[in-house]
Structures are given as structure tokens and as C-alpha cells.
Amino acid sequence: MLWGVPSDKIYIYVHGKQGYKEYAEAFAKVAETKGYQILSFDLPRHGERKDEPESCDVWQGIKDLEKIAAFTFGKWTEVNLFACSIGAFFALHAYPDKPFKKCLLQSPIIDMPWLIRQMLLWFDVSEARLEQEKKVATPFETLDWDYYQYVLQHPINKWPFPTEILYAGKDNLQPVEVMEAFAKRFGAGLTISPDSEHPFMGPEDEAIVEKWLARVV
């Protein structure tokens, strides 16, 4: 979906888990007032693609984001990024060499190995069992040994763009130390909302997100 009146500036919008391209509406309302268009799309197994066979994993995520970037950088002079949760994780892997003007990350998954190890603990699955069985279904997500090995071998080592992060103080998917280390390493701005949770869907969160966007877009 393309939002906003024609402009030479655009944001690529990457939604998170259980989101879809229409989730960009609130962001678009802010970005449009500052002269940006917004391009949003469905990740695999989400929105209009929910019945497609592709998995919503890092490999397919990178492929999809590379296609979106090829289209966008070919048509707009200034390209920026907004990415949320798992969408941010895909973007961090797909886009380290793209010439973004600015990047905004909301509740980003930065340290996937940490999250996978947490899920192993939550669901009482040992690494040895995961290695043997290769895939273990849980109520949250199917744990995948090959995925785990990939993220262990591909840490985020490059992110050279001006970046702002909005992090929930009660986020149980990433610890604050991960956000602080990333911000320090790559010179990103970090805003922490102490009483928010990962999805930013509490009664006060809409206003918190809008205030952050008004400042950083």
C-alpha cells in the first residue's frame, strides 16, 4: 500500500508479528504531515499473504525486504525506514548497506539468540533436543535449529544510519541491556517507555507512540 500525496521522500514500513500492511495507518498520518509517503506491505503468513506457503523467517524476510528496497530506491530520492519487532529484525539483516536517510525502530528484536534461548527456557526444551529434532512446536512459535544456528552465526555488526528506537520497559522479548548496547554501539537514540509492554497496545500507548513519532519522524 502506498500512503500520502506524491513526494520525493518515503518511508518503508515493516510491520511486526501478527501485524499487516494496514497497520501503517497511524504512522502514515504523522509522516504525511512532514511530507513523506509511506510504503507498507504484508510479510509472509500475514495479511493478504496469510495463506501463502512461504515461512515468515529471516531468509524469506530478507528476500521480501530486498525486493521492496529495489523498488523503493529506484523511484524515490530519499528513502527512510520504520520497522517494528520481528520486522525490525528482518530489516537489520536485509538492509545494513542500503543508503537510508533515517531509521525508526519500535520494539525491535535485535538479539534473536537471546530470545530463542528464553523460549527454550519458557517451554522446557533443551538445546540438545532442538538439535536432535530440528523443529519443536511451542504455543508461542516453532523453534527451529537451523534458524537458531543462522542467527548465532549472523549477529548485527553493521548499522550506519541515524536511528531512533522506542523500547517498552516491560518488554519480555528483549532486555533493556540489549537496547542500550545497540544504541551505544551504533549511536542510536533510545526512548524507553517504562510502563509499556512489547506490543505498545495498552491504554496509554497510542499517545506515547504518537508523541515519539512526532519528535523523530
CYANA upper distance limits for C-alpha pairs under 8 A (distance plus 0.5 A):
  1 MET  CA     21 LYS  CA      7.42
  1 MET  CA     22 GLU  CA      8.30
  1 MET  CA     38 ILE  CA      8.45
  1 MET  CA     39 LEU  CA      6.19
  1 MET  CA     40 SER  CA      5.71
  1 MET  CA     41 PHE  CA      6.73
  2 LEU  CA     37 GLN  CA      7.52
  2 LEU  CA     38 ILE  CA      6.22
  2 LEU  CA     39 LEU  CA      5.21
  2 LEU  CA     40 SER  CA      7.14
  3 TRP  CA     28 ALA  CA      7.07
  3 TRP  CA     32 GLU  CA      8.41
  3 TRP  CA     37 GLN  CA      6.00
  3 TRP  CA     38 ILE  CA      5.45
  3 TRP  CA     39 LEU  CA      6.91
  4 GLY  CA     28 ALA  CA      7.82
  4 GLY  CA     32 GLU  CA      6.14
  4 GLY  CA     36 TYR  CA      7.40
  4 GLY  CA     37 GLN  CA      5.23
  4 GLY  CA     38 ILE  CA      7.13
  5 VAL  CA     32 GLU  CA      8.15
  5 VAL  CA     37 GLN  CA      7.04
  6 PRO  CA     37 GLN  CA      7.31
  7 SER  CA     35 GLY  CA      7.21
  7 SER  CA     36 TYR  CA      6.78
  7 SER  CA     37 GLN  CA      6.74
  7 SER  CA     76 TRP  CA      8.40
  8 ASP  CA     36 TYR  CA      8.22
  8 ASP  CA     76 TRP  CA      5.63
  8 ASP  CA     77 THR  CA      5.82
  8 ASP  CA     78 GLU  CA      6.81
  9 LYS  CA     35 GLY  CA      7.59
  9 LYS  CA     36 TYR  CA      5.59
  9 LYS  CA     37 GLN  CA      6.79
  9 LYS  CA     76 TRP  CA      6.59
  9 LYS  CA     77 THR  CA      6.71
  9 LYS  CA     78 GLU  CA      5.18
  9 LYS  CA     79 VAL  CA      6.54
  9 LYS  CA     80 ASN  CA      8.31
 10 ILE  CA     36 TYR  CA      5.49
 10 ILE  CA     37 GLN  CA      5.00
 10 ILE  CA     38 ILE  CA      5.89
 10 ILE  CA     39 LEU  CA      7.73
 10 ILE  CA     76 TRP  CA      7.27
 10 ILE  CA     78 GLU  CA      6.85
 10 ILE  CA     79 VAL  CA      5.65
 10 ILE  CA     80 ASN  CA      6.56
 11 TYR  CA     36 TYR  CA      7.33
 11 TYR  CA     37 GLN  CA      6.80
 11 TYR  CA     38 ILE  CA      5.25
 11 TYR  CA     39 LEU  CA      6.74
 11 TYR  CA     79 VAL  CA      6.37
 11 TYR  CA     80 ASN  CA      5.00
 11 TYR  CA     81 LEU  CA      5.60
 11 TYR  CA     82 PHE  CA      6.97
 12 ILE  CA     38 ILE  CA      6.52
 12 ILE  CA     39 LEU  CA      5.55
 12 ILE  CA     40 SER  CA      6.80
 12 ILE  CA     68 ILE  CA      8.48
 12 ILE  CA     69 ALA  CA      8.49
 12 ILE  CA     72 THR  CA      8.35
 12 ILE  CA     79 VAL  CA      7.80
 12 ILE  CA     80 ASN  CA      6.70
 12 ILE  CA     81 LEU  CA      5.37
 12 ILE  CA     82 PHE  CA      6.58
 12 ILE  CA     83 ALA  CA      8.46
 13 TYR  CA     21 LYS  CA      8.47
 13 TYR  CA     24 ALA  CA      7.19
 13 TYR  CA     38 ILE  CA      7.14
 13 TYR  CA     39 LEU  CA      6.37
 13 TYR  CA     40 SER  CA      5.34
 13 TYR  CA     41 PHE  CA      7.90
 13 TYR  CA     81 LEU  CA      6.75
 13 TYR  CA     82 PHE  CA      5.38
 13 TYR  CA     83 ALA  CA      6.33
 14 VAL  CA     21 LYS  CA      8.30
 14 VAL  CA     40 SER  CA      6.96
 14 VAL  CA     41 PHE  CA      7.56
 14 VAL  CA     43 LEU  CA      8.43
 14 VAL  CA     81 LEU  CA      8.45
 14 VAL  CA     82 PHE  CA      6.76
 14 VAL  CA     83 ALA  CA      5.04
 14 VAL  CA     84 CYS  CA      6.81
 14 VAL  CA     87 GLY  CA      5.75
 14 VAL  CA     88 ALA  CA      7.58
 14 VAL  CA     91 ALA  CA      8.44
 15 HIS  CA     19 GLY  CA      6.13
 15 HIS  CA     20 TYR  CA      6.62
 15 HIS  CA     21 LYS  CA      7.22
 15 HIS  CA     23 TYR  CA      7.50
 15 HIS  CA     24 ALA  CA      8.10
 15 HIS  CA     40 SER  CA      8.44
 15 HIS  CA     41 PHE  CA      8.49
 15 HIS  CA     42 ASP  CA      8.12
 15 HIS  CA     43 LEU  CA      8.07
 15 HIS  CA     83 ALA  CA      6.61
 15 HIS  CA     84 CYS  CA      5.88
 15 HIS  CA     85 SER  CA      7.97
 15 HIS  CA     86 ILE  CA      8.30
 15 HIS  CA     87 GLY  CA      5.95
 16 GLY  CA     20 TYR  CA      8.23
 16 GLY  CA     83 ALA  CA      8.05
 16 GLY  CA     84 CYS  CA      5.54
 16 GLY  CA     85 SER  CA      5.43
 16 GLY  CA     86 ILE  CA      5.65
 16 GLY  CA     87 GLY  CA      5.41
 16 GLY  CA     88 ALA  CA      8.12
 17 LYS  CA     85 SER  CA      7.57
 17 LYS  CA     86 ILE  CA      6.66
 17 LYS  CA     87 GLY  CA      7.99
 18 GLN  CA     46 HIS  CA      7.03
 19 GLY  CA     23 TYR  CA      6.91
 19 GLY  CA     46 HIS  CA      7.22
 19 GLY  CA     47 GLY  CA      7.82
 20 TYR  CA     41 PHE  CA      7.54
 20 TYR  CA     42 ASP  CA      5.68
 20 TYR  CA     43 LEU  CA      7.68
 20 TYR  CA     46 HIS  CA      6.33
 20 TYR  CA     47 GLY  CA      5.42
 21 LYS  CA     40 SER  CA      5.49
 21 LYS  CA     41 PHE  CA      5.09
 21 LYS  CA     42 ASP  CA      5.57
 21 LYS  CA     47 GLY  CA      7.55
 22 GLU  CA     40 SER  CA      7.92
 24 ALA  CA     28 ALA  CA      6.37
 24 ALA  CA     38 ILE  CA      8.45
 24 ALA  CA     40 SER  CA      6.97
 25 GLU  CA     29 LYS  CA      6.80
 26 ALA  CA     30 VAL  CA      7.45
 27 PHE  CA     31 ALA  CA      6.70
 27 PHE  CA    213 LEU  CA      8.04
 28 ALA  CA     32 GLU  CA      6.18
 28 ALA  CA     37 GLN  CA      8.04
 28 ALA  CA     38 ILE  CA      6.73
 29 LYS  CA     33 THR  CA      7.27
 30 VAL  CA     34 LYS  CA      7.57
 30 VAL  CA    210 GLU  CA      8.24
 30 VAL  CA    213 LEU  CA      7.48
 30 VAL  CA    214 ALA  CA      7.06
 30 VAL  CA    217 VAL  CA      8.19
 31 ALA  CA     35 GLY  CA      7.17
 31 ALA  CA     36 TYR  CA      5.91
 31 ALA  CA     37 GLN  CA      7.66
 31 ALA  CA     38 ILE  CA      8.09
 31 ALA  CA    217 VAL  CA      6.87
 32 GLU  CA     36 TYR  CA      5.51
 32 GLU  CA     37 GLN  CA      6.67
 32 GLU  CA     38 ILE  CA      8.42
 34 LYS  CA    217 VAL  CA      8.21
 42 ASP  CA     46 HIS  CA      6.25
 42 ASP  CA     47 GLY  CA      6.19
 42 ASP  CA     48 GLU  CA      7.32
 42 ASP  CA     49 ARG  CA      7.03
 43 LEU  CA     47 GLY  CA      8.16
 43 LEU  CA     49 ARG  CA      7.68
 43 LEU  CA     56 CYS  CA      7.30
 43 LEU  CA     61 GLY  CA      7.63
 43 LEU  CA     64 ASP  CA      8.12
 44 PRO  CA     49 ARG  CA      6.19
 44 PRO  CA     50 LYS  CA      7.09
 44 PRO  CA     52 GLU  CA      7.52
 44 PRO  CA     54 GLU  CA      6.39
 44 PRO  CA     55 SER  CA      6.52
 44 PRO  CA     56 CYS  CA      5.43
 44 PRO  CA     60 GLN  CA      8.18
 44 PRO  CA     61 GLY  CA      8.13
 45 ARG  CA     49 ARG  CA      5.78
 45 ARG  CA     50 LYS  CA      4.21
 45 ARG  CA     51 ASP  CA      6.70
 45 ARG  CA     52 GLU  CA      6.81
 45 ARG  CA     53 PRO  CA      8.23
 45 ARG  CA     54 GLU  CA      7.60
 45 ARG  CA     55 SER  CA      7.19
 45 ARG  CA     56 CYS  CA      6.69
 46 HIS  CA     50 LYS  CA      4.91
 54 GLU  CA     60 GLN  CA      7.56
 55 SER  CA     60 GLN  CA      7.13
 56 CYS  CA     60 GLN  CA      6.82
 56 CYS  CA     61 GLY  CA      6.89
 57 ASP  CA     61 GLY  CA      6.31
 57 ASP  CA    147 TYR  CA      8.46
 58 VAL  CA     62 ILE  CA      6.50
 58 VAL  CA     89 PHE  CA      8.50
 58 VAL  CA     90 PHE  CA      6.35
 58 VAL  CA     93 HIS  CA      8.42
 58 VAL  CA    147 TYR  CA      8.29
 59 TRP  CA     63 LYS  CA      6.96
 60 GLN  CA     64 ASP  CA      6.67
 61 GLY  CA     65 LEU  CA      6.59
 61 GLY  CA     87 GLY  CA      8.50
 61 GLY  CA     90 PHE  CA      6.10
 61 GLY  CA     94 ALA  CA      8.40
 62 ILE  CA     66 GLU  CA      6.50
 62 ILE  CA     90 PHE  CA      6.46
 62 ILE  CA     91 ALA  CA      7.76
 62 ILE  CA     93 HIS  CA      7.31
 62 ILE  CA     94 ALA  CA      5.39
 63 LYS  CA     67 LYS  CA      6.94
 63 LYS  CA     94 ALA  CA      8.36
 64 ASP  CA     68 ILE  CA      6.87
 65 LEU  CA     69 ALA  CA      6.59
 65 LEU  CA     90 PHE  CA      8.19
 65 LEU  CA     91 ALA  CA      7.52
 65 LEU  CA     94 ALA  CA      6.98
 66 GLU  CA     70 ALA  CA      6.62
 66 GLU  CA     94 ALA  CA      7.00
 66 GLU  CA     95 TYR  CA      8.20
 67 LYS  CA     71 PHE  CA      6.87
 68 ILE  CA     72 THR  CA      6.62
 69 ALA  CA     73 PHE  CA      6.28
 70 ALA  CA     74 GLY  CA      6.68
 71 PHE  CA     75 LYS  CA      7.21
 72 THR  CA     76 TRP  CA      6.60
 72 THR  CA     79 VAL  CA      7.79
 73 PHE  CA     77 THR  CA      7.69
 73 PHE  CA     78 GLU  CA      8.36
 73 PHE  CA     79 VAL  CA      7.09
 78 GLU  CA    100 PHE  CA      7.92
 78 GLU  CA    101 LYS  CA      7.09
 79 VAL  CA     99 PRO  CA      8.10
 79 VAL  CA    100 PHE  CA      5.95
 79 VAL  CA    101 LYS  CA      6.66
 79 VAL  CA    102 LYS  CA      8.35
 80 ASN  CA    100 PHE  CA      5.60
 80 ASN  CA    101 LYS  CA      5.91
 80 ASN  CA    102 LYS  CA      5.53
 80 ASN  CA    103 CYS  CA      6.34
 81 LEU  CA    100 PHE  CA      7.48
 81 LEU  CA    102 LYS  CA      6.93
 81 LEU  CA    103 CYS  CA      5.11
 81 LEU  CA    104 LEU  CA      6.59
 82 PHE  CA     88 ALA  CA      8.48
 82 PHE  CA    103 CYS  CA      6.40
 82 PHE  CA    104 LEU  CA      5.18
 82 PHE  CA    105 LEU  CA      6.40
 82 PHE  CA    106 GLN  CA      8.33
 83 ALA  CA     87 GLY  CA      5.96
 83 ALA  CA     88 ALA  CA      5.06
 83 ALA  CA     91 ALA  CA      7.63
 83 ALA  CA    103 CYS  CA      8.49
 83 ALA  CA    104 LEU  CA      6.94
 83 ALA  CA    105 LEU  CA      5.60
 83 ALA  CA    106 GLN  CA      6.92
 83 ALA  CA    108 PRO  CA      7.97
 84 CYS  CA     88 ALA  CA      5.49
 84 CYS  CA    105 LEU  CA      6.26
 84 CYS  CA    106 GLN  CA      5.23
 84 CYS  CA    107 SER  CA      6.40
 84 CYS  CA    108 PRO  CA      6.10
 85 SER  CA     89 PHE  CA      7.18
 85 SER  CA    105 LEU  CA      8.36
 85 SER  CA    106 GLN  CA      6.96
 85 SER  CA    107 SER  CA      5.54
 85 SER  CA    108 PRO  CA      4.67
 85 SER  CA    109 ILE  CA      5.67
 86 ILE  CA     90 PHE  CA      6.85
 86 ILE  CA    108 PRO  CA      7.14
 86 ILE  CA    109 ILE  CA      6.13
 87 GLY  CA     91 ALA  CA      6.71
 87 GLY  CA    108 PRO  CA      8.17
 88 ALA  CA     92 LEU  CA      6.57
 88 ALA  CA    105 LEU  CA      6.86
 88 ALA  CA    106 GLN  CA      8.25
 88 ALA  CA    108 PRO  CA      5.69
 88 ALA  CA    109 ILE  CA      6.85
 88 ALA  CA    110 ILE  CA      8.18
 89 PHE  CA     93 HIS  CA      7.05
 89 PHE  CA    108 PRO  CA      6.93
 89 PHE  CA    109 ILE  CA      5.67
 89 PHE  CA    110 ILE  CA      6.34
 89 PHE  CA    112 MET  CA      8.44
 90 PHE  CA     94 ALA  CA      6.52
 91 ALA  CA     95 TYR  CA      5.98
 92 LEU  CA     96 PRO  CA      6.76
 92 LEU  CA    110 ILE  CA      8.35
 92 LEU  CA    156 ILE  CA      7.39
 92 LEU  CA    159 TRP  CA      7.84
 93 HIS  CA    156 ILE  CA      7.58
 96 PRO  CA    158 LYS  CA      6.33
 96 PRO  CA    159 TRP  CA      5.85
 96 PRO  CA    160 PRO  CA      7.72
 99 PRO  CA    161 PHE  CA      8.36
100 PHE  CA    161 PHE  CA      6.94
101 LYS  CA    161 PHE  CA      7.33
101 LYS  CA    162 PRO  CA      7.54
102 LYS  CA    161 PHE  CA      6.68
102 LYS  CA    162 PRO  CA      5.63
102 LYS  CA    163 THR  CA      6.45
103 CYS  CA    161 PHE  CA      7.20
103 CYS  CA    162 PRO  CA      6.71
103 CYS  CA    163 THR  CA      5.11
103 CYS  CA    164 GLU  CA      6.95
104 LEU  CA    163 THR  CA      6.17
104 LEU  CA    164 GLU  CA      5.45
104 LEU  CA    165 ILE  CA      6.49
104 LEU  CA    216 VAL  CA      8.25
104 LEU  CA    217 VAL  CA      8.22
105 LEU  CA    163 THR  CA      7.92
105 LEU  CA    164 GLU  CA      6.75
105 LEU  CA    165 ILE  CA      5.27
105 LEU  CA    166 LEU  CA      6.88
106 GLN  CA    165 ILE  CA      6.27
106 GLN  CA    166 LEU  CA      5.30
106 GLN  CA    167 TYR  CA      6.87
107 SER  CA    165 ILE  CA      7.93
107 SER  CA    166 LEU  CA      6.56
107 SER  CA    167 TYR  CA      5.53
107 SER  CA    168 ALA  CA      7.13
107 SER  CA    171 ASP  CA      8.35
107 SER  CA    198 HIS  CA      6.46
107 SER  CA    199 PRO  CA      7.89
108 PRO  CA    165 ILE  CA      8.25
108 PRO  CA    167 TYR  CA      8.16
109 ILE  CA    173 LEU  CA      7.95
109 ILE  CA    174 GLN  CA      7.12
110 ILE  CA    156 ILE  CA      8.08
110 ILE  CA    174 GLN  CA      8.09
110 ILE  CA    178 VAL  CA      7.78
110 ILE  CA    179 MET  CA      8.19
111 ASP  CA    115 LEU  CA      7.22
111 ASP  CA    155 PRO  CA      8.31
111 ASP  CA    174 GLN  CA      7.63
111 ASP  CA    178 VAL  CA      7.46
112 MET  CA    116 ILE  CA      6.64
112 MET  CA    151 VAL  CA      7.04
113 PRO  CA    117 ARG  CA      6.65
113 PRO  CA    148 TYR  CA      7.09
113 PRO  CA    151 VAL  CA      6.76
113 PRO  CA    152 LEU  CA      6.61
114 TRP  CA    118 GLN  CA      6.75
114 TRP  CA    174 GLN  CA      8.05
115 LEU  CA    119 MET  CA      6.79
115 LEU  CA    173 LEU  CA      6.53
115 LEU  CA    174 GLN  CA      7.23
116 ILE  CA    120 LEU  CA      6.75
116 ILE  CA    143 LEU  CA      8.00
116 ILE  CA    148 TYR  CA      7.61
117 ARG  CA    121 LEU  CA      6.91
118 GLN  CA    122 TRP  CA      6.60
119 MET  CA    123 PHE  CA      6.57
120 LEU  CA    124 ASP  CA      6.23
120 LEU  CA    125 VAL  CA      5.27
120 LEU  CA    126 SER  CA      6.80
120 LEU  CA    127 GLU  CA      7.92
121 LEU  CA    125 VAL  CA      6.95
121 LEU  CA    126 SER  CA      8.29
123 PHE  CA    138 THR  CA      7.39
125 VAL  CA    129 ARG  CA      7.08
125 VAL  CA    130 LEU  CA      7.52
126 SER  CA    130 LEU  CA      6.87
127 GLU  CA    131 GLU  CA      6.54
128 ALA  CA    132 GLN  CA      6.69
129 ARG  CA    133 GLU  CA      6.47
129 ARG  CA    134 LYS  CA      8.46
130 LEU  CA    134 LYS  CA      5.76
130 LEU  CA    135 LYS  CA      6.79
130 LEU  CA    136 VAL  CA      6.98
130 LEU  CA    143 LEU  CA      7.96
130 LEU  CA    144 ASP  CA      7.69
130 LEU  CA    145 TRP  CA      6.33
131 GLU  CA    145 TRP  CA      6.15
134 LYS  CA    144 ASP  CA      6.29
134 LYS  CA    145 TRP  CA      5.39
134 LYS  CA    146 ASP  CA      7.63
135 LYS  CA    142 THR  CA      7.04
135 LYS  CA    143 LEU  CA      5.97
135 LYS  CA    144 ASP  CA      5.04
135 LYS  CA    145 TRP  CA      6.75
136 VAL  CA    142 THR  CA      6.05
136 VAL  CA    143 LEU  CA      5.54
136 VAL  CA    144 ASP  CA      7.16
137 ALA  CA    141 GLU  CA      6.93
137 ALA  CA    142 THR  CA      4.64
137 ALA  CA    143 LEU  CA      6.63
138 THR  CA    142 THR  CA      6.03
138 THR  CA    143 LEU  CA      7.69
144 ASP  CA    148 TYR  CA      6.72
145 TRP  CA    149 GLN  CA      6.73
146 ASP  CA    150 TYR  CA      6.62
147 TYR  CA    151 VAL  CA      6.84
148 TYR  CA    152 LEU  CA      6.74
149 GLN  CA    153 GLN  CA      6.72
150 TYR  CA    154 HIS  CA      6.60
151 VAL  CA    155 PRO  CA      6.80
159 TRP  CA    186 PHE  CA      6.91
160 PRO  CA    186 PHE  CA      7.23
162 PRO  CA    187 GLY  CA      8.01
162 PRO  CA    188 ALA  CA      6.95
163 THR  CA    187 GLY  CA      8.12
163 THR  CA    188 ALA  CA      5.32
163 THR  CA    189 GLY  CA      6.78
164 GLU  CA    188 ALA  CA      6.05
164 GLU  CA    189 GLY  CA      5.06
164 GLU  CA    190 LEU  CA      6.51
164 GLU  CA    191 THR  CA      8.23
164 GLU  CA    216 VAL  CA      7.51
165 ILE  CA    188 ALA  CA      7.59
165 ILE  CA    189 GLY  CA      6.51
165 ILE  CA    190 LEU  CA      5.34
165 ILE  CA    191 THR  CA      6.55
166 LEU  CA    190 LEU  CA      6.71
166 LEU  CA    191 THR  CA      5.43
166 LEU  CA    192 ILE  CA      6.54
166 LEU  CA    193 SER  CA      7.96
166 LEU  CA    212 TRP  CA      8.08
167 TYR  CA    171 ASP  CA      8.02
167 TYR  CA    176 VAL  CA      8.45
167 TYR  CA    179 MET  CA      8.16
167 TYR  CA    190 LEU  CA      7.80
167 TYR  CA    191 THR  CA      6.66
167 TYR  CA    192 ILE  CA      5.36
167 TYR  CA    193 SER  CA      6.75
167 TYR  CA    198 HIS  CA      8.11
168 ALA  CA    192 ILE  CA      6.31
168 ALA  CA    193 SER  CA      5.54
168 ALA  CA    194 PRO  CA      6.66
168 ALA  CA    195 ASP  CA      7.49
168 ALA  CA    196 SER  CA      5.29
168 ALA  CA    197 GLU  CA      5.65
168 ALA  CA    198 HIS  CA      6.10
168 ALA  CA    200 PHE  CA      7.76
169 GLY  CA    176 VAL  CA      7.77
169 GLY  CA    192 ILE  CA      6.52
169 GLY  CA    193 SER  CA      6.01
169 GLY  CA    194 PRO  CA      4.59
169 GLY  CA    195 ASP  CA      6.30
169 GLY  CA    196 SER  CA      6.32
169 GLY  CA    197 GLU  CA      7.15
170 LYS  CA    194 PRO  CA      7.19
170 LYS  CA    195 ASP  CA      6.68
170 LYS  CA    196 SER  CA      6.20
170 LYS  CA    197 GLU  CA      5.22
170 LYS  CA    198 HIS  CA      7.40
171 ASP  CA    175 PRO  CA      7.56
171 ASP  CA    196 SER  CA      7.87
171 ASP  CA    197 GLU  CA      5.37
171 ASP  CA    198 HIS  CA      5.02
172 ASN  CA    197 GLU  CA      8.16
172 ASN  CA    198 HIS  CA      7.51
173 LEU  CA    198 HIS  CA      7.71
174 GLN  CA    178 VAL  CA      7.25
174 GLN  CA    179 MET  CA      8.31
175 PRO  CA    179 MET  CA      7.57
176 VAL  CA    180 GLU  CA      6.67
177 GLU  CA    181 ALA  CA      6.49
178 VAL  CA    182 PHE  CA      6.66
179 MET  CA    183 ALA  CA      6.56
179 MET  CA    190 LEU  CA      8.08
180 GLU  CA    184 LYS  CA      6.56
180 GLU  CA    190 LEU  CA      7.92
181 ALA  CA    185 ARG  CA      6.49
182 PHE  CA    186 PHE  CA      6.56
182 PHE  CA    187 GLY  CA      8.44
182 PHE  CA    188 ALA  CA      7.94
183 ALA  CA    187 GLY  CA      5.82
183 ALA  CA    188 ALA  CA      4.86
183 ALA  CA    189 GLY  CA      6.78
183 ALA  CA    190 LEU  CA      6.94
184 LYS  CA    188 ALA  CA      7.22
193 SER  CA    208 ILE  CA      8.23
196 SER  CA    200 PHE  CA      6.44
196 SER  CA    202 GLY  CA      7.44
196 SER  CA    205 ASP  CA      7.32
197 GLU  CA    201 MET  CA      8.09
197 GLU  CA    202 GLY  CA      8.11
200 PHE  CA    205 ASP  CA      5.79
200 PHE  CA    206 GLU  CA      7.80
200 PHE  CA    209 VAL  CA      8.25
201 MET  CA    205 ASP  CA      6.28
201 MET  CA    206 GLU  CA      7.55
202 GLY  CA    206 GLU  CA      8.13
204 GLU  CA    208 ILE  CA      7.07
205 ASP  CA    209 VAL  CA      6.56
206 GLU  CA    210 GLU  CA      6.65
207 ALA  CA    211 LYS  CA      6.55
208 ILE  CA    212 TRP  CA      6.80
209 VAL  CA    213 LEU  CA      6.60
210 GLU  CA    214 ALA  CA      6.55
211 LYS  CA    215 ARG  CA      6.99
212 TRP  CA    216 VAL  CA      6.76
213 LEU  CA    217 VAL  CA      5.91
